[in-house]
Amino acid sequence: MLGTADNQHTMGNNGMRAKPPGKLSDGARCKVIGGTHKGKSGTVRDIKTGKTGHVSITVVQSTGVRFKTLARNVVVQAKPA
């Protein structure tokens, strides 16, 4: 049977689906949930898509420190009420 969970690995699908981009936009508050900068948060700046389709962003922390990370490692935080 094609498309069943049993043969997803042989079909090249590891069960993970691409995450929709959500509301990632320049100026949005975000928190890093994976990768080297896990646990850090800040403001999204400079969103770029590379040749391979990976989206990278620059995050600026409140202290002014900047770092780059992949968009898939980030969740957008809700605006405080």
Order of alpha helices (4+ residues) and beta strands (2+ residues): beta-beta-beta-beta-beta
